[in-house]
Structure formats: C-alpha cells, structure tokens
Amino acid sequence: MMNEFDQRPWGSYTVLDEGEDYKVKRIEVLPNKRLSYQKHQRRFEHWFVVRGIAKVTLNGVEKLVKQGESVDISVGASHRVENPESDQTLIFIETQIGDYFGEDDIVRLEDDFGRTEQS
C-alpha cells in the first residue's frame, strides 16, 4: 500500500493507515510554522507528540504538549497546532475517528497562508 504524502506550506503529512471510520496521519510541522485555526463537523482527533513540543490552541486556550503527551480534539472544537521551536521539526501522530475525512470538512477560521473561506 502506497502511503499518501502531501507537502503543505507549514510542513507535510503522510497517511499511515485508514479505514471506513478512521484515518491515521504522521504530521511534520516546520520550525516556527503553524496550521490554520480550524474545526471539523464530522471527526474527532487525537494528537500524540513524538518529537518536539506542540503549542496547541483548543477553543481559544493555549497549552504546550510535549514529547510523549497527547491531546484530544472533540468534534466542532476550534483548534490549531504550532511548532514554537526554531531548530527542530515537530512530529505528531494524528488519529481521526468519524464518518468522513475529506479536506472539505475543514472550516478554517484563521490561516497564515490565505486559505480561509472568508478571503
């Protein structure tokens, strides 16, 4: 099975496994980059940090999630992950649980790369 790989402005992701009701991704966030502040209507996410420190914003509250720690993102929760490190790529494993995993389930509230629906 060929793993799906996608390069993004903030880093990249690789789909490690997927089934009818789940998807697992390895996500790399480059130093000092962050993903869009977003939410999903059809999936729950679990993030497990394997390298670096993730600065996670969850419903407006920021917290640091260190290597070996995890965070859960409930359906409909506004969330963002950021790599505050200047010299190390952040790597985390994202497990998605739900009934739909398409990119069109992403509602971007803020984005450093001009990808919000409002713009």
BELSUL-V228639 format. One record per pair of residues at least 24 apart in sequence whose ideal C-beta (glycine too) atoms are under 6 Angstrom apart, sorted by the first residue. I is the first residue (numbers start at 1). J is the second residue. Records with the same first field share a line. If there is no record, write none. Layout:
# BELSUL-V228639
I: J  J
This chain:
# BELSUL-V228639
9: 113
10: 35
22: 97
23: 96  101
24: 95
25: 94
26: 93
27: 92  94
28: 89  91
29: 83  90
30: 89
31: 83  85  86
32: 86
33: 83
34: 82
35: 80  81
36: 108  111
37: 80  109  110
38: 106  108
39: 76  78  107
40: 105
42: 98  99  100  105
43: 96  98
44: 74  75  97
45: 73  94  96
46: 72  95
47: 71  92  94
48: 93
49: 92
50: 91
51: 91
52: 85  88  90
54: 81  90
55: 82  84
56: 81
